[in-house]
Amino acid sequence: MNAHAWSRILQVAEGFRLDDVDPASTPGYHGGKSDGARDLKSGLDELNDLQERLFAESRVGVAKDSVLLILQAMDSAGKGGIVRHVVGGVDPQGVMLTAFKAPTDEERAHDFLWRVAPRLPAPGYIGVFDRSHYEDVLIGRVRSLAPADEIERRYDAINDFEAQAAAAGTRIVKVMLHISPDEQKSRLMERLDRPDKHWKYNPGDVDERLLWDEYMAAYQTVFDRTSTAAAPWHVIPANHKWYARLAVQELLLAALQGIDPQWPAADFDVAAEKKRLAAS
């Protein structure tokens, strides 16, 4: 299956219902864990090549396009693993990573997109948002951190913001990693069982688990309101980490293949430089 086929299979379409997605499924892929690891490694070669071409264009000032990967999920769904095992496999010079936390007092004094806009990737770069502006219509809605009419306004503001970014040359890949409550419980328990993972554990994660249904409803509204032609959502079943990583890699490949970056042509006489170098 090629990268664009993955995109079609995982993309949120009209009538999509999150409740219909089995977090333990592997849509479009018939192999197992070992096959997924092999294909992830194989796909990394092409991902590296395309990313290096894109970054090379930025270095000589001819890049017009960029890629933005937006990762959203419940806690412990594997966002960090995506960053480490997929994005981490390419040249870090060409990656702009932002992990959005709770807004500061200064950020709260501005519109919710104020802190996001400066973090859009420059031409030639891959940007990654580990959580994003969608927190402002997810936890913002579930925890009533803003009035209902303000939450409603934000959906249209997000669509306008992303449409402008896409028109300027940013290929937006929006991903929700979908795990089950039982799988999350198992992963959180592993963090408690292992001292080397205690730093990853947040007691607040248990509080958020108690609002699981409310969060799933908030995600459904996000998909209904903000999955657009310019920036469609993709829901990836993520109980199997290996599948989620492979799927995200394929979505990034599809975006980069669509850009089709080329090695920049030399702006000097190659033959003459060879002679000069040989004589030096």
Stockholm file with secondary structure:
# STOCKHOLM 1.0

chainA/1-280         MNAHAWSRILQVAEGFRLDDVDPASTPGYHGGKSDGARDLKSGLDELNDLQERLFAESRVGVAKDSVLLILQAMDSAGKGGIVRHVVGGVDPQGVMLTAFKAPTDEERAHDFLWRVAPRLPAPGYIGVFDRSHYEDVLIGRVRSLAPADEIERRYDAINDFEAQAAAAGTRIVKVMLHISPDEQKSRLMERLDRPDKHWKYNPGDVDERLLWDEYMAAYQTVFDRTSTAAAPWHVIPANHKWYARLAVQELLLAALQGIDPQWPAADFDVAAEKKRLAAS
#=GR chainA/1-280 SS CCHHHHHHHHBCCTTCCGGGCCTTCCTTCCCCHHHHHHHHHHHHHHHHHHHHHHHHHHHTTCCCCEEEEEEEESTTSSHHHHHHHTGGGSCGGGEEEEECCSCCHHHHTSCTTTTTGGGSCCTTCEEEEESCTTHHHHHHHHTTCSCHHHHHHHHHHHHHHHHHHHHTTEEEEEEEEECCHHHHHHHHHHHHHCGGGGGGCCTHHHHHHTTHHHHHHHHHHHHHHHCCSSSCEEEEECSSHHHHHHHHHHHHHHHHHHHCCCCCCCSSCHHHHHHHHHHC
#=GC SS_cons         CCHHHHHHHHBCCTTCCGGGCCTTCCTTCCCCHHHHHHHHHHHHHHHHHHHHHHHHHHHTTCCCCEEEEEEEESTTSSHHHHHHHTGGGSCGGGEEEEECCSCCHHHHTSCTTTTTGGGSCCTTCEEEEESCTTHHHHHHHHTTCSCHHHHHHHHHHHHHHHHHHHHTTEEEEEEEEECCHHHHHHHHHHHHHCGGGGGGCCTHHHHHHTTHHHHHHHHHHHHHHHCCSSSCEEEEECSSHHHHHHHHHHHHHHHHHHHCCCCCCCSSCHHHHHHHHHHC
//
